[in-house]
Amino acid sequence: RVTLTYANGAKVIVGQGEKDIPGGCTFVGEKGQIFVDRSKITASDPEILKTDLSSAAVRLYKSDNHVQDFLNCIASRDLPAADVEIGHRTATACHLANMAARLGRKIEWDPSAEKVVGDEDAAAMADRPYRGPWKLA
């Protein structure tokens, strides 16, 4: 079980099927918790799920077919539901959670620099040496 804490205080608890945190993600906020996995969404207070979000709220659209959504977005020039930037940020959070679990300690991440802060062991896990002559400038 790993807790990801973001700069704005938002927490995401990632479970691996424990009794109190089933597989999926639990989002903890001021008004309760929302649990999400690929098959369901539940809340500590079901009224949270009935919340009428403002028209200014960020909304993600649903895609039942990511391949077709991608092809549609080629023509429309819209971003797909599974945009590469979202995938990158999501994969980064997953990698950091795995690193923290393997090291058995907290890791601090600088999202702007995309680097581990103050932990050489964790930083070493975030990258690997390139085979010559390849390198990043």
KOLKE-255639 format. One record per residue: residue in one letter; x, y, z of N, C-alpha, C in turn. Coordinates in steps of 0.05 Angstrom, whole numbers, plus 5000, padded with zeros to 4 digits. Example, Ala and Ser with C-alpha at 12.3 -4.5 7.8 and 13.67 -1.06 7.14 Angstrom:
! residues 2
+------+------+------+------+------+------+------+------+------+------+
! resn !  nxx !  nyy !  nzz ! caxx ! cayy ! cazz !  cxx !  cyy !  czz !
+------+------+------+------+------+------+------+------+------+------+
!    A ! 5264 ! 4886 ! 5156 ! 5246 ! 4910 ! 5156 ! 5264 ! 4934 ! 5156 !
!    S ! 5257 ! 4955 ! 5142 ! 5273 ! 4979 ! 5143 ! 5258 ! 5001 ! 5157 !
+------+------+------+------+------+------+------+------+------+------+
END
This chain:
! residues 137
+------+------+------+------+------+------+------+------+------+------+
! resn !  nxx !  nyy !  nzz ! caxx ! cayy ! cazz !  cxx !  cyy !  czz !
+------+------+------+------+------+------+------+------+------+------+
!    R ! 5017 ! 4976 ! 5000 ! 5000 ! 5000 ! 5000 ! 5018 ! 5025 ! 5000 !
!    V ! 5012 ! 5043 ! 4982 ! 5028 ! 5067 ! 4979 ! 5009 ! 5091 ! 4978 !
!    T ! 5016 ! 5112 ! 4993 ! 5001 ! 5137 ! 4992 ! 5017 ! 5157 ! 4976 !
!    L ! 5005 ! 5168 ! 4955 ! 5017 ! 5190 ! 4939 ! 5004 ! 5216 ! 4949 !
!    T ! 5021 ! 5235 ! 4958 ! 5011 ! 5260 ! 4968 ! 5021 ! 5282 ! 4949 !
!    Y ! 5002 ! 5296 ! 4937 ! 5008 ! 5317 ! 4918 ! 5012 ! 5344 ! 4931 !
!    A ! 5024 ! 5363 ! 4917 ! 5030 ! 5390 ! 4928 ! 5006 ! 5404 ! 4939 !
!    N ! 4982 ! 5399 ! 4927 ! 4958 ! 5412 ! 4937 ! 4945 ! 5398 ! 4961 !
!    G ! 4958 ! 5377 ! 4971 ! 4948 ! 5362 ! 4994 ! 4931 ! 5338 ! 4986 !
!    A ! 4924 ! 5335 ! 4961 ! 4908 ! 5312 ! 4952 ! 4924 ! 5286 ! 4957 !
!    K ! 4910 ! 5266 ! 4965 ! 4923 ! 5240 ! 4970 ! 4910 ! 5219 ! 4953 !
!    V ! 4926 ! 5201 ! 4943 ! 4917 ! 5177 ! 4929 ! 4929 ! 5153 ! 4943 !
!    I ! 4912 ! 5135 ! 4952 ! 4921 ! 5111 ! 4966 ! 4918 ! 5088 ! 4946 !
!    V ! 4941 ! 5076 ! 4939 ! 4941 ! 5054 ! 4920 ! 4944 ! 5028 ! 4935 !
!    G ! 4925 ! 5010 ! 4931 ! 4925 ! 4984 ! 4945 ! 4931 ! 4961 ! 4927 !
!    Q ! 4939 ! 4939 ! 4939 ! 4945 ! 4915 ! 4925 ! 4926 ! 4892 ! 4934 !
!    G ! 4901 ! 4899 ! 4941 ! 4882 ! 4879 ! 4949 ! 4881 ! 4874 ! 4979 !
!    E ! 4892 ! 4893 ! 4995 ! 4890 ! 4890 ! 5024 ! 4861 ! 4890 ! 5033 !
!    K ! 4856 ! 4881 ! 5057 ! 4829 ! 4879 ! 5067 ! 4815 ! 4906 ! 5068 !
!    D ! 4829 ! 4927 ! 5077 ! 4817 ! 4953 ! 5080 ! 4820 ! 4971 ! 5055 !
!    I ! 4838 ! 4964 ! 5037 ! 4842 ! 4979 ! 5012 ! 4844 ! 4959 ! 4989 !
!    P ! 4821 ! 4953 ! 4976 ! 4823 ! 4933 ! 4955 ! 4839 ! 4944 ! 4931 !
!    G ! 4845 ! 4927 ! 4912 ! 4860 ! 4936 ! 4888 ! 4844 ! 4959 ! 4875 !
!    G ! 4858 ! 4978 ! 4865 ! 4846 ! 5003 ! 4854 ! 4858 ! 5027 ! 4868 !
!    C ! 4844 ! 5049 ! 4867 ! 4853 ! 5073 ! 4880 ! 4832 ! 5085 ! 4898 !
!    T ! 4840 ! 5095 ! 4920 ! 4822 ! 5110 ! 4938 ! 4831 ! 5139 ! 4939 !
!    F ! 4814 ! 5157 ! 4932 ! 4819 ! 5186 ! 4933 ! 4807 ! 5196 ! 4959 !
!    V ! 4823 ! 5210 ! 4976 ! 4815 ! 5219 ! 5002 ! 4813 ! 5250 ! 5000 !
!    G ! 4789 ! 5261 ! 5007 ! 4785 ! 5289 ! 5006 ! 4773 ! 5299 ! 5032 !
!    E ! 4766 ! 5325 ! 5032 ! 4755 ! 5337 ! 5056 ! 4727 ! 5326 ! 5063 !
!    K ! 4712 ! 5317 ! 5043 ! 4685 ! 5307 ! 5047 ! 4682 ! 5277 ! 5047 !
!    G ! 4704 ! 5263 ! 5045 ! 4702 ! 5234 ! 5045 ! 4722 ! 5221 ! 5026 !
!    Q ! 4716 ! 5196 ! 5019 ! 4734 ! 5180 ! 5002 ! 4718 ! 5170 ! 4978 !
!    I ! 4732 ! 5168 ! 4955 ! 4721 ! 5155 ! 4932 ! 4740 ! 5133 ! 4923 !
!    F ! 4729 ! 5109 ! 4919 ! 4744 ! 5086 ! 4910 ! 4738 ! 5081 ! 4881 !
!    V ! 4759 ! 5076 ! 4865 ! 4755 ! 5072 ! 4836 ! 4773 ! 5048 ! 4828 !
!    D ! 4761 ! 5030 ! 4813 ! 4777 ! 5010 ! 4798 ! 4764 ! 5007 ! 4770 !
!    R ! 4773 ! 4989 ! 4755 ! 4764 ! 4987 ! 4727 ! 4734 ! 4979 ! 4725 !
!    S ! 4722 ! 4970 ! 4746 ! 4695 ! 4960 ! 4744 ! 4675 ! 4976 ! 4761 !
!    K ! 4684 ! 4993 ! 4779 ! 4664 ! 5007 ! 4796 ! 4676 ! 5033 ! 4808 !
!    I ! 4658 ! 5049 ! 4818 ! 4665 ! 5072 ! 4834 ! 4646 ! 5074 ! 4857 !
!    T ! 4657 ! 5076 ! 4881 ! 4641 ! 5078 ! 4906 ! 4652 ! 5101 ! 4923 !
!    A ! 4636 ! 5110 ! 4942 ! 4644 ! 5131 ! 4959 ! 4636 ! 5125 ! 4988 !
!    S ! 4652 ! 5137 ! 5007 ! 4645 ! 5133 ! 5035 ! 4618 ! 5145 ! 5041 !
!    D ! 4610 ! 5166 ! 5027 ! 4584 ! 5177 ! 5029 ! 4573 ! 5178 ! 5000 !
!    P ! 4554 ! 5161 ! 4994 ! 4543 ! 5159 ! 4966 ! 4534 ! 5186 ! 4955 !
!    E ! 4527 ! 5205 ! 4971 ! 4519 ! 5231 ! 4962 ! 4541 ! 5245 ! 4947 !
!    I ! 4567 ! 5239 ! 4953 ! 4589 ! 5251 ! 4939 ! 4587 ! 5246 ! 4909 !
!    L ! 4579 ! 5222 ! 4902 ! 4577 ! 5214 ! 4874 ! 4555 ! 5228 ! 4859 !
!    K ! 4536 ! 5240 ! 4874 ! 4514 ! 5255 ! 4862 ! 4520 ! 5285 ! 4860 !
!    T ! 4544 ! 5293 ! 4868 ! 4551 ! 5322 ! 4868 ! 4548 ! 5333 ! 4840 !
!    D ! 4534 ! 5356 ! 4838 ! 4531 ! 5370 ! 4813 ! 4556 ! 5388 ! 4810 !
!    L ! 4574 ! 5379 ! 4792 ! 4599 ! 5395 ! 4788 ! 4593 ! 5419 ! 4771 !
!    S ! 4607 ! 5440 ! 4777 ! 4603 ! 5465 ! 4761 ! 4612 ! 5461 ! 4732 !
!    S ! 4603 ! 5478 ! 4715 ! 4610 ! 5475 ! 4687 ! 4640 ! 5481 ! 4682 !
!    A ! 4653 ! 5494 ! 4703 ! 4681 ! 5500 ! 4700 ! 4699 ! 5476 ! 4709 !
!    A ! 4686 ! 5455 ! 4720 ! 4701 ! 5432 ! 4730 ! 4715 ! 5417 ! 4706 !
!    V ! 4738 ! 5407 ! 4711 ! 4752 ! 5391 ! 4691 ! 4737 ! 5364 ! 4689 !
!    R ! 4731 ! 5357 ! 4664 ! 4716 ! 5332 ! 4660 ! 4732 ! 5316 ! 4639 !
!    L ! 4734 ! 5290 ! 4645 ! 4746 ! 5271 ! 4626 ! 4723 ! 5256 ! 4612 !
!    Y ! 4726 ! 5253 ! 4586 ! 4705 ! 5238 ! 4573 ! 4711 ! 5208 ! 4574 !
!    K ! 4691 ! 5192 ! 4570 ! 4693 ! 5163 ! 4572 ! 4699 ! 5152 ! 4545 !
!    S ! 4717 ! 5133 ! 4544 ! 4722 ! 5119 ! 4519 ! 4720 ! 5089 ! 4524 !
!    D ! 4702 ! 5076 ! 4510 ! 4699 ! 5047 ! 4513 ! 4717 ! 5032 ! 4493 !
!    N ! 4730 ! 5048 ! 4475 ! 4747 ! 5035 ! 4454 ! 4770 ! 5055 ! 4449 !
!    H ! 4792 ! 5051 ! 4463 ! 4815 ! 5069 ! 4461 ! 4826 ! 5071 ! 4432 !
!    V ! 4826 ! 5048 ! 4418 ! 4837 ! 5049 ! 4391 ! 4820 ! 5067 ! 4373 !
!    Q ! 4793 ! 5063 ! 4374 ! 4775 ! 5080 ! 4358 ! 4777 ! 5109 ! 4367 !
!    D ! 4779 ! 5114 ! 4393 ! 4781 ! 5141 ! 4403 ! 4807 ! 5154 ! 4392 !
!    F ! 4829 ! 5139 ! 4391 ! 4854 ! 5149 ! 4380 ! 4850 ! 5156 ! 4350 !
!    L ! 4838 ! 5138 ! 4335 ! 4834 ! 5143 ! 4307 ! 4816 ! 5167 ! 4302 !
!    N ! 4795 ! 5170 ! 4318 ! 4777 ! 5193 ! 4316 ! 4793 ! 5219 ! 4321 !
!    C ! 4811 ! 5218 ! 4341 ! 4826 ! 5242 ! 4348 ! 4847 ! 5249 ! 4327 !
!    I ! 4856 ! 5230 ! 4311 ! 4874 ! 5237 ! 4289 ! 4859 ! 5255 ! 4270 !
!    A ! 4834 ! 5249 ! 4265 ! 4818 ! 5265 ! 4246 ! 4809 ! 5291 ! 4259 !
!    S ! 4801 ! 5291 ! 4284 ! 4790 ! 5315 ! 4297 ! 4811 ! 5333 ! 4309 !
!    R ! 4835 ! 5322 ! 4313 ! 4857 ! 5336 ! 4326 ! 4852 ! 5341 ! 4356 !
!    D ! 4831 ! 5328 ! 4367 ! 4826 ! 5330 ! 4396 ! 4846 ! 5311 ! 4411 !
!    L ! 4849 ! 5315 ! 4437 ! 4865 ! 5297 ! 4453 ! 4849 ! 5272 ! 4459 !
!    P ! 4861 ! 5249 ! 4457 ! 4847 ! 5224 ! 4464 ! 4843 ! 5221 ! 4494 !
!    A ! 4824 ! 5204 ! 4502 ! 4820 ! 5199 ! 4530 ! 4845 ! 5190 ! 4544 !
!    A ! 4861 ! 5174 ! 4530 ! 4886 ! 5164 ! 4540 ! 4909 ! 5180 ! 4528 !
!    D ! 4910 ! 5206 ! 4533 ! 4930 ! 5223 ! 4522 ! 4958 ! 5216 ! 4533 !
!    V ! 4979 ! 5220 ! 4516 ! 5006 ! 5212 ! 4523 ! 5015 ! 5227 ! 4549 !
!    E ! 5008 ! 5252 ! 4553 ! 5016 ! 5267 ! 4577 ! 5004 ! 5254 ! 4602 !
!    I ! 4979 ! 5247 ! 4600 ! 4965 ! 5234 ! 4623 ! 4979 ! 5207 ! 4628 !
!    G ! 4985 ! 5192 ! 4607 ! 4998 ! 5167 ! 4610 ! 5026 ! 5170 ! 4623 !
!    H ! 5040 ! 5190 ! 4614 ! 5067 ! 5195 ! 4626 ! 5065 ! 5202 ! 4656 !
!    R ! 5047 ! 5220 ! 4663 ! 5044 ! 5227 ! 4691 ! 5034 ! 5204 ! 4708 !
!    T ! 5016 ! 5188 ! 4697 ! 5006 ! 5165 ! 4712 ! 5028 ! 5144 ! 4716 !
!    A ! 5043 ! 5139 ! 4694 ! 5065 ! 5119 ! 4696 ! 5086 ! 5129 ! 4716 !
!    T ! 5092 ! 5155 ! 4716 ! 5111 ! 5166 ! 4735 ! 5103 ! 5160 ! 4764 !
!    A ! 5077 ! 5166 ! 4770 ! 5067 ! 5161 ! 4797 ! 5069 ! 5131 ! 4804 !
!    C ! 5063 ! 5114 ! 4785 ! 5066 ! 5085 ! 4790 ! 5094 ! 5077 ! 4795 !
!    H ! 5113 ! 5087 ! 4779 ! 5141 ! 5081 ! 4783 ! 5151 ! 5090 ! 4810 !
!    L ! 5143 ! 5115 ! 4818 ! 5151 ! 5125 ! 4844 ! 5140 ! 5109 ! 4867 !
!    A ! 5115 ! 5100 ! 4864 ! 5102 ! 5083 ! 4885 ! 5118 ! 5057 ! 4887 !
!    N ! 5125 ! 5045 ! 4865 ! 5141 ! 5020 ! 4866 ! 5168 ! 5024 ! 4878 !
!    M ! 5181 ! 5047 ! 4872 ! 5207 ! 5053 ! 4883 ! 5205 ! 5056 ! 4913 !
!    A ! 5185 ! 5071 ! 4922 ! 5181 ! 5075 ! 4951 ! 5176 ! 5048 ! 4965 !
!    A ! 5160 ! 5031 ! 4953 ! 5154 ! 5005 ! 4965 ! 5179 ! 4988 ! 4966 !
!    R ! 5195 ! 4988 ! 4946 ! 5219 ! 4972 ! 4946 ! 5240 ! 4982 ! 4966 !
!    L ! 5242 ! 5008 ! 4968 ! 5261 ! 5020 ! 4987 ! 5250 ! 5021 ! 5015 !
!    G ! 5224 ! 5019 ! 5018 ! 5212 ! 5019 ! 5045 ! 5212 ! 5046 ! 5058 !
!    R ! 5211 ! 5068 ! 5041 ! 5212 ! 5095 ! 5053 ! 5199 ! 5114 ! 5034 !
!    K ! 5194 ! 5138 ! 5044 ! 5182 ! 5160 ! 5028 ! 5202 ! 5169 ! 5008 !
!    I ! 5191 ! 5179 ! 4985 ! 5207 ! 5191 ! 4964 ! 5195 ! 5218 ! 4958 !
!    E ! 5212 ! 5238 ! 4955 ! 5203 ! 5264 ! 4947 ! 5209 ! 5268 ! 4917 !
!    W ! 5190 ! 5278 ! 4902 ! 5192 ! 5281 ! 4873 ! 5188 ! 5310 ! 4865 !
!    D ! 5205 ! 5320 ! 4849 ! 5202 ! 5347 ! 4838 ! 5190 ! 5344 ! 4810 !
!    P ! 5163 ! 5349 ! 4807 ! 5150 ! 5345 ! 4781 ! 5159 ! 5363 ! 4759 !
!    S ! 5169 ! 5387 ! 4766 ! 5179 ! 5405 ! 4745 ! 5205 ! 5396 ! 4733 !
!    A ! 5223 ! 5387 ! 4751 ! 5249 ! 5377 ! 4741 ! 5248 ! 5348 ! 4734 !
!    E ! 5226 ! 5335 ! 4742 ! 5223 ! 5306 ! 4739 ! 5247 ! 5291 ! 4750 !
!    K ! 5253 ! 5296 ! 4776 ! 5275 ! 5284 ! 4789 ! 5268 ! 5278 ! 4818 !
!    V ! 5280 ! 5256 ! 4829 ! 5278 ! 5250 ! 4857 ! 5294 ! 5270 ! 4873 !
!    V ! 5284 ! 5279 ! 4895 ! 5298 ! 5299 ! 4912 ! 5310 ! 5286 ! 4936 !
!    G ! 5336 ! 5289 ! 4940 ! 5350 ! 5282 ! 4965 ! 5351 ! 5252 ! 4971 !
!    D ! 5351 ! 5235 ! 4951 ! 5353 ! 5206 ! 4957 ! 5367 ! 5193 ! 4933 !
!    E ! 5393 ! 5188 ! 4937 ! 5410 ! 5177 ! 4915 ! 5401 ! 5150 ! 4906 !
!    D ! 5392 ! 5133 ! 4926 ! 5383 ! 5106 ! 4919 ! 5358 ! 5107 ! 4901 !
!    A ! 5340 ! 5124 ! 4909 ! 5315 ! 5126 ! 4893 ! 5321 ! 5139 ! 4866 !
!    A ! 5338 ! 5159 ! 4866 ! 5345 ! 5172 ! 4840 ! 5358 ! 5152 ! 4821 !
!    A ! 5374 ! 5134 ! 4832 ! 5387 ! 5114 ! 4815 ! 5367 ! 5095 ! 4803 !
!    M ! 5345 ! 5090 ! 4817 ! 5324 ! 5073 ! 4807 ! 5307 ! 5086 ! 4786 !
!    A ! 5308 ! 5113 ! 4785 ! 5292 ! 5128 ! 4766 ! 5304 ! 5129 ! 4738 !
!    D ! 5328 ! 5120 ! 4735 ! 5341 ! 5121 ! 4709 ! 5361 ! 5097 ! 4707 !
!    R ! 5371 ! 5093 ! 4684 ! 5391 ! 5072 ! 4681 ! 5412 ! 5082 ! 4661 !
!    P ! 5436 ! 5072 ! 4662 ! 5456 ! 5081 ! 4643 ! 5449 ! 5073 ! 4614 !
!    Y ! 5455 ! 5091 ! 4596 ! 5450 ! 5085 ! 4567 ! 5473 ! 5070 ! 4555 !
!    R ! 5467 ! 5054 ! 4535 ! 5489 ! 5040 ! 4521 ! 5501 ! 5060 ! 4502 !
!    G ! 5528 ! 5061 ! 4502 ! 5542 ! 5079 ! 4484 ! 5537 ! 5072 ! 4455 !
!    P ! 5537 ! 5090 ! 4438 ! 5544 ! 5118 ! 4442 ! 5519 ! 5136 ! 4449 !
!    W ! 5497 ! 5124 ! 4457 ! 5472 ! 5139 ! 4462 ! 5474 ! 5154 ! 4488 !
!    K ! 5463 ! 5178 ! 4488 ! 5462 ! 5194 ! 4512 ! 5441 ! 5216 ! 4508 !
!    L ! 5431 ! 5226 ! 4530 ! 5412 ! 5249 ! 4530 ! 5428 ! 5274 ! 4534 !
!    A ! 5423 ! 5294 ! 4518 ! 5438 ! 5319 ! 4521 ! 5427 ! 5336 ! 4544 !
+------+------+------+------+------+------+------+------+------+------+
END
